[in-house]
Amino acid sequence: MGLFCHCEVRCEQETGATRGRPTDVTKALPLTGMVVAGLIGVVCLADLAVGIPFGGANIPFDAVCLVSSGILAYLSWSIRERKRS
């Protein structure tokens, strides 16, 4: 057993984690990403529509935030689906 194999075995023994098995963190992280993406999207849409959170001062900023929240939501969803299978 080489140095790296020994470290992996010791790490698994200390944490109780095993490879390939989803843990609570890997289940919660994509859900958290989707919630954050939704919140950012709602705030930016509200700013574009009525100008409440930021006063509607910067329309390109809102557009970039909407695109970013969409990308984050997609990536979180794809990770969630990949972990299911």
C-alpha positions as CSV (number, residue, x, y, z in Angstrom):
1,M,0.0,0.0,0.0
2,G,1.5,3.3,-1.1
3,L,1.5,6.6,0.7
4,F,-1.6,7.9,-1.1
5,C,-3.6,4.8,-0.6
6,H,-2.8,4.8,3.1
7,C,-4.0,8.4,3.4
8,E,-7.3,7.7,1.7
9,V,-8.0,4.7,4.0
10,R,-7.2,6.7,7.0
11,C,-9.4,9.6,5.9
12,E,-12.3,7.3,5.3
13,Q,-11.8,5.8,8.7
14,E,-11.7,9.2,10.4
15,T,-14.7,10.7,8.6
16,G,-16.8,7.6,7.9
17,A,-17.2,8.7,4.3
18,T,-17.1,6.3,1.4
19,R,-16.6,7.0,-2.2
20,G,-19.7,7.0,-4.5
21,R,-22.2,7.3,-1.7
22,P,-24.0,10.6,-1.5
23,T,-23.8,12.3,1.9
24,D,-26.0,14.9,3.5
25,V,-23.7,17.7,2.1
26,T,-23.9,16.4,-1.5
27,K,-27.7,16.3,-1.2
28,A,-28.1,19.8,0.4
29,L,-25.6,21.7,-1.8
30,P,-27.5,21.6,-5.1
31,L,-30.7,22.5,-3.3
32,T,-29.0,25.4,-1.7
33,G,-27.7,26.6,-5.1
34,M,-31.2,26.4,-6.5
35,V,-32.7,28.4,-3.6
36,V,-30.0,31.1,-3.9
37,A,-30.5,31.3,-7.7
38,G,-34.2,31.8,-7.2
39,L,-33.7,34.5,-4.6
40,I,-31.2,36.4,-6.8
41,G,-33.6,36.0,-9.8
42,V,-36.6,37.4,-7.9
43,V,-34.6,40.3,-6.5
44,C,-33.3,41.2,-10.0
45,L,-36.7,40.9,-11.6
46,A,-38.2,43.1,-8.9
47,D,-35.5,45.7,-9.5
48,L,-36.2,45.6,-13.3
49,A,-40.0,45.8,-12.8
50,V,-40.5,48.3,-10.0
51,G,-37.0,49.4,-9.0
52,I,-37.5,48.4,-5.3
53,P,-34.2,46.8,-4.0
54,F,-31.6,48.8,-6.0
55,G,-33.7,51.7,-7.4
56,G,-33.6,50.3,-10.9
57,A,-30.4,52.3,-11.4
58,N,-28.4,49.8,-13.5
59,I,-30.3,47.7,-16.0
60,P,-27.2,45.8,-17.4
61,F,-26.3,44.7,-13.9
62,D,-29.8,43.3,-13.4
63,A,-29.6,41.5,-16.8
64,V,-26.2,39.9,-15.9
65,C,-27.5,38.9,-12.5
66,L,-30.6,37.2,-14.1
67,V,-28.3,35.3,-16.5
68,S,-26.0,34.3,-13.7
69,S,-28.9,33.1,-11.6
70,G,-30.2,31.0,-14.5
71,I,-26.8,29.4,-15.0
72,L,-26.5,28.7,-11.3
73,A,-30.0,27.1,-11.2
74,Y,-29.2,25.0,-14.3
75,L,-25.8,23.8,-12.8
76,S,-27.5,23.0,-9.5
77,W,-30.3,21.1,-11.2
78,S,-27.8,19.1,-13.3
79,I,-25.7,18.1,-10.3
80,R,-28.9,17.1,-8.4
81,E,-30.0,14.9,-11.3
82,R,-26.5,13.4,-11.7
83,K,-26.4,12.5,-8.0
84,R,-29.8,10.8,-8.2
85,S,-28.7,8.3,-10.9
